[in-house]
Amino acid sequence: MISLKLFSPTIRELADRYAAAFPRPHQTGYRARTVAQHLGHIRIGRLTPEHLRDFLKARGHLSAQSIAHEVNCLKAIVRTARQQWGLDIPDHKDTFSRIAMPTIDGARERRLLPGEWQALWAEASERMRLSMVVALETGVRRGEMCAIQCEWVDLSARTMRLTKEVTKTKRGRLVPLSISAVEALRPYVQQGGSLLHMTPNAHRLSWHRTRDRAAVGMPSLREFHWHDLRHECLSRLAAAGWTPAMLRVVSGHADWRMLQRYVNLRAEDVLAKMDEVRGVVT
């Protein structure tokens, strides 16, 4: 009997098909294309731990979390090909188990320091300023923000709808908008179409230019990342007394433990809440 297991597509063929299921700005599709770029020439049946170690080395300039996302994307590609597309290919569980992943830091601790927001604002373009306000007020991810269409924003209801196709968790959610977010969005929503008119990569490059220019006068900003604005948003809401359930409505986290990594209350935040509860006037 002839074995059907002789069929072994390349990783590029699988990654391209997987990425096609996501809209262009989606970060998952971007990661799938990155996997294809580095490992695409390898047939999935011949993937070895050495291939994965070379991939980790090539991506060593990224954070441990970013590398983990890309490796997990490859795992998802293989899993999807087997379970949803019905392809008879190896699951490579043993292959993945034989590589040492870089250690991921625990909770995010970086918060905005006095003067940093003003320094960033002074160097930001009009669209970058808009994205900064939306990030700080809503905590949406970069990929989600770049995908926002103006018709998703309801200024009267003060909500912004994110469809499942653009969220990291593949679950749609309705994001509440603060007064500051509404005022920032108002001039742009009436124009229709894409809110930012920027791909995630274009936004990333624009942010780096903004941050690097601001860091000339404020060196502490060199270590400030875009995703830290999401962390700042959730930490401020937590300091204001928002419950974990309320925070999840904003953040869209599927895992409670991941949400905990994003909330970092400072001692002064806890003291302010303590005085508020006791009725202390400062």
Order of alpha helices (4+ residues) and beta strands (2+ residues): alpha-alpha-alpha-alpha-alpha-alpha-alpha-alpha-beta-beta-beta-alpha-alpha-alpha-alpha-alpha-alpha
